[in-house]
Amino acid sequence: MKILLFLSLIFQINSSKIQFIFKKWENSWENLRTYKCTLDTYSKKGKKEEWQLLLYKFIKPKWIYVYVLKGRDEKSEALYNPFKNKVKVRKKKGLISFVKLTLSPYNKMLCSIRGEYLIESDFGSVLEEWKSYKEIYLIEDGKDFWKLKAILQKPKVKGDKYSYIWINKKNFLPFKIEVYNENGEKVHYSIWKNIQIDIPMKPKDLEF
């Protein structure tokens, strides 16, 4: 009986802490207007792998600009316009030429091998995805971060089993995500580096 009471208390403490973390994250996101960072992202599906290092800029309500610094489609860039619901793309073609396109945000050209789209990459979208998970645990309460684990009951990619996220205790935003499959293999990560919040930036500054 004492063991059951102890486990129940631990569960309540864990649940209360997670609610506190998500509330902090929500408040931080609601107050944020712009941010800029470098996004290091890797994905694997079956035997296929892809990696990109991106210059990433965001302006509310949901202007998203990316420039591929390294990796797949290097030197290409894309801009999502939330009012037109379109993505303008400047994609490298050959050694020195580029092609400009205007696409639906759910065009397959804008999709990773794991089915992730540009418009799902901002902190707000990540927050909504994590809020949808039914089974979340606080794994580590570090000096500068919280580490959470989610059991993926309805994963986007078949075989995905669980995901980790690290939340910064200073700005209350995520700075790292990892996803593992049922074999314990890391199949995705995203790392946000050099995050700058609420810097002066307007949509016209993102145009190309």
Secondary structure, DSSP 8 states (H G I E B T S, - for coil): -HHHHHHHHHHHHHHHHHHHHHHHHHHHHHH--EEEEEEEEEEEETTEEEEEEEEEEEETTTEEEEEEEEETTTT-EEEEETTTTEEEEEEEETTTEEEEEEE-TT-GGGB-TTS-BGGG-SHHHHHHHHHT-S-EEEEEE-SSEEEEEEE-SS-SSTTEEEEEEEEETTT--EEEEEEEETTS-EEEEEEEEEEEES-S--GGGG--
